[in-house]
Amino acid sequence: MLMYRIADPGTGFKFSELEHAAISHMPDSPTEHDDIRREKGLRPGGFGLLMTKASVDELLYNEAQNEVVFVKYLDE
């Protein structure tokens, strides 16, 4: 198993406030967030959490969501 822990000194975030990120939208509309990013003047992107979630077996956040543990189980 590989396990990584990343801690950010900031206040964290709430998924409900990430309308500009792909992870906050339904799987059948993975680019819906692009319109929101464009309206807010943000650069293209917003796929980081979605790609990470798809690459690991477990993604665990603390309550404030300013710390995350990624877990990837390895085959023998």
One Martini backbone bead per residue (centre of mass of N, CA, C, O) as a GRO file, in nm:
protein
   76
    1MET     BB    1   0.099   0.035   0.019
    2LEU     BB    2   0.008   0.369  -0.043
    3MET     BB    3   0.076   0.673   0.157
    4TYR     BB    4  -0.060   1.005   0.167
    5ARG     BB    5   0.003   1.325   0.323
    6ILE     BB    6  -0.183   1.637   0.314
    7ALA     BB    7  -0.113   1.967   0.437
    8ASP     BB    8  -0.287   2.270   0.496
    9PRO     BB    9  -0.272   2.593   0.646
   10GLY     BB   10  -0.544   2.644   0.584
   11THR     BB   11  -0.904   2.637   0.620
   12GLY     BB   12  -1.013   2.511   0.369
   13PHE     BB   13  -1.312   2.329   0.254
   14LYS     BB   14  -1.615   2.295   0.053
   15PHE     BB   15  -1.780   2.118  -0.175
   16SER     BB   16  -2.029   2.322  -0.198
   17GLU     BB   17  -1.796   2.556  -0.297
   18LEU     BB   18  -1.712   2.384  -0.587
   19GLU     BB   19  -1.850   2.475  -0.871
   20HIS     BB   20  -1.558   2.496  -1.037
   21ALA     BB   21  -1.561   2.179  -1.006
   22ALA     BB   22  -1.599   1.863  -1.130
   23ILE     BB   23  -1.675   1.712  -0.854
   24SER     BB   24  -1.961   1.889  -0.831
   25HIS     BB   25  -2.059   1.705  -1.067
   26MET     BB   26  -2.197   1.513  -1.274
   27PRO     BB   27  -2.078   1.248  -1.462
   28ASP     BB   28  -2.257   1.343  -1.728
   29SER     BB   29  -2.108   1.654  -1.664
   30PRO     BB   30  -1.770   1.718  -1.670
   31THR     BB   31  -1.794   2.037  -1.812
   32GLU     BB   32  -1.981   2.237  -1.651
   33HIS     BB   33  -1.755   2.403  -1.498
   34ASP     BB   34  -1.649   2.577  -1.735
   35ASP     BB   35  -1.865   2.798  -1.731
   36ILE     BB   36  -1.805   2.896  -1.443
   37ARG     BB   37  -1.510   2.970  -1.488
   38ARG     BB   38  -1.560   3.177  -1.710
   39GLU     BB   39  -1.746   3.369  -1.542
   40LYS     BB   40  -1.500   3.403  -1.314
   41GLY     BB   41  -1.213   3.409  -1.467
   42LEU     BB   42  -1.102   3.125  -1.493
   43ARG     BB   43  -0.908   2.896  -1.564
   44PRO     BB   44  -0.861   2.616  -1.688
   45GLY     BB   45  -1.011   2.333  -1.508
   46GLY     BB   46  -1.101   2.129  -1.216
   47PHE     BB   47  -0.971   1.808  -1.211
   48GLY     BB   48  -0.799   1.720  -0.964
   49LEU     BB   49  -0.996   1.563  -0.771
   50LEU     BB   50  -1.109   1.369  -0.984
   51MET     BB   51  -0.838   1.236  -1.062
   52THR     BB   52  -0.757   1.143  -0.783
   53LYS     BB   53  -1.005   0.968  -0.717
   54ALA     BB   54  -0.947   0.774  -0.971
   55SER     BB   55  -0.638   0.681  -0.866
   56VAL     BB   56  -0.753   0.591  -0.592
   57ASP     BB   57  -0.895   0.410  -0.319
   58GLU     BB   58  -0.845   0.649  -0.107
   59LEU     BB   59  -1.012   0.955   0.026
   60LEU     BB   60  -0.917   1.145   0.314
   61TYR     BB   61  -1.072   1.380   0.526
   62ASN     BB   62  -1.093   1.622   0.720
   63GLU     BB   63  -1.318   1.836   0.845
   64ALA     BB   64  -1.183   2.101   0.705
   65GLN     BB   65  -1.027   2.017   0.441
   66ASN     BB   66  -0.681   2.053   0.494
   67GLU     BB   67  -0.665   1.731   0.489
   68VAL     BB   68  -0.508   1.442   0.324
   69VAL     BB   69  -0.557   1.092   0.234
   70PHE     BB   70  -0.385   0.866   0.033
   71VAL     BB   71  -0.484   0.542  -0.108
   72LYS     BB   72  -0.285   0.264  -0.244
   73TYR     BB   73  -0.328  -0.051  -0.360
   74LEU     BB   74  -0.121  -0.331  -0.401
   75ASP     BB   75  -0.017  -0.574  -0.590
   76GLU     BB   76   0.155  -0.888  -0.585
   0.00000   0.00000   0.00000
